[in-house]
Amino acid sequence: MVNKTSGRVNVFGYDLEKDVVNAKRQLGLVPQEFNFNPFETVQQIVVNQAGYYGVEYKEAVLRSEKYLKQLDLWEKRNERARMLSGGMKRRLMIARALMHEPKLLILDEPTAGVDIELRRSMWGFLKDLNAKGTTIILTTHYLEEAEMLCRNIGIIQHGELVENTSMKNLLSKLKSETFILDLAPKSPLPKLAGYQYRLVDTSTLEVEVLREQGLIASLVN
């Protein structure tokens, strides 16, 4: 995060300089690095966060149950955060950012370093959150993630915004697409002559498909 050098910033109608308290109430931030107290319990971390925004304790406890359950962390509520796995810590960061129920959620590479199954679970949660009215801005290196979650996309290269368009328009410009296939347990690799593909793990295959190629026909044959 950087300080602005000029101009004005309004967050849902609140000026960031003239009404910084209300402007920040509209924002939830999930940085890439874990920045909670690792010696506090999971529930303490999210309840304390709500208190910083003036949420009453009883309400904070109710919200903690709501978000920890939605993110599959409720069973870990009394465990110290340092004992969590990397994926659980990342979900805890999201739960903490939602405790004051912001209108805008900003996520910096929310699924970096997590396995594919957890990544897809988090995508489902974020899509549902967005459908209920929360605006989401995220940074990601995964085009698949952007495609799944975003209606609009910006691409930054060497500090310059080189693309700012709808996801649909961007995909129409691509010469190839990458498909992720889930393989049945102990199944042989499909025959994909003429395609570039990579076995991610024992159950996941990435296949690059040029626009003039047809993947489904190849799989059937």
C-alpha positions, 0 to 999 in steps of 0.5 A: 500500500502506498500514499497517494501523491495527488488527486482524491480517493473516495471509498463508497462516497467517503473521502479518504482524507476528510473521513478516513474512519468511515472510508476504512470501515468500507475496506477489508484487506487480505495481504499476502503475508500472514500478519496476525499474532500466532500465539492467539487462538483463531477465534481471538484473532477474528473477534479482536479484529471486529473490536477495532471497528467498534463491533460489540463483543456479542455480535463479534462472537456471532460473526466469528462463528459465521465466518469460521464455519463458512471457511471450515475453521470452526473446529480450529477456533480454540487452536493457536494460529501458529499451529495451523497449516498454510491454507488454514492461515490464509483462510483465517486472514480472509475471515479476519478481514470480513469481521466488520463486513466491509463493502469492498474486499481487497485480496493480494494473491489469496490462493498463493501456495495452496493446493488445487482443491483448497483453491477451488473451495476458496473460489466458491466462497469468494464467488458466493460473497460477491453474489451477496453484494461484496465488491472484490478486488484481487491480484493473482498470477493465475489466469484461471483464478481471474477467469473464475472470479472476475468480470473485469481484469487489468494486467500490469507489466513493469509497473504499467497498466497494459490491459484494462478490459472485460474478462470476456474480451481478454479471453477472445484475444488469446491464442491458446487456453489452458484446461485443468483436467481431474483424473480418476484415481489410478487412471492412465493418462489420456492420449493427447497427441499434438497437445502440450500437457503437464501432469501437476500431480497424480490426479490433475493434468494441465493441457494447453489448447490452441484456438484452432484445436478441439480438445473434446474431440481428441479426448473422445477419440 
